């Protein structure tokens, strides 16, 4: 395939179910060999979008291109994609090896080729010694790997995964994230997976599309989506945020282009007073803005200590949650606004108790503007 041709392109894709709009004019490009996540809450349209790529649903309008070919009306078995479902859909009466070989036999490939490719698939997911077992004799993680092997032996150009880790317990999900990322790097094809789990998307994906009500709110790398959310919804859905409505009081001249075309601004934020932040260069005095301030960007100091950062407001600790490696605080500022603050725990830093007076501090560049 030419490097210029993406694995998947969606152009103006729409899908209705009765009066409900499931997908509303989505444009999206997924690159060759990319690990791509569709992230969003239940009902946002992400699974419908995946099913249209797979061919299990046809769009009402728009184009679905796989490897440069429009497959919007092509049945699933004629598309160069394979799908792994949330509940694996393994045949309980078949051995692991026969489950993996099932699709190859349906294609009526020579028996020697079927055996070789099934064995190769099991080696790829490191289950070569379990080919003679049945699904009920495997752990959840092993069943998931069988489902992956069964999809990969068909040698698809794109692998689609619908909530692939949702049925696993938390520890196994964490282990399988590592397995899945390593597997995608090994086989080198595009993976597109649906999840409502923000941590899963951040850990696995090269890029993420955050969806809401059938539309894409933002596409970017995990760091871009987390550090520079484009909308209030993304800031609230991905991670924990303090969302601070305010107004621009004064904007300084444009900073260096290397800084991304941002300007330092003075804002009036309800409950905090005047604070400094970096805004995109279109901001003007008088504009209303919402700032996203992540809890881990807040630094707490003892009240009355020397201030270190440009933004600082006094407050009182309302609640403390110790989580081993992290301490989570809820702080009420002197002017009545509640803020979440997260600190890495350390034996050199005592845990602050409710009622303790603190100074809440953060850097101007750590508060980012978002649109509604």
Secondary structure by P-SEA (a helix, b strand, c coil): cccccccbbbcbbbbbccccccccccccccccccccccccccccaaaaaaaaaaccccccbbbbbcccccccccccccccbbbbcccccccccccaaaaaaaaaaaacccaaaaaaaaaaaaaaaccccccccccccccaaaaaaaaaaaaaaacccbbbbccccccccaaaaaaaaaaaaaaaaaaccbbbbbbccaaaaaacccbbbbbccccccccccccccccccccaaaaaaccccbbbbbbbccccccccccccbbbbbbbbcccccbbbbbbcccccccccbbbbbbccccccccccccccccbbbbbbbccccccccbbbbbbbcccbbbbbbbbccccccccccccbbbbbbbccccbbbbcc
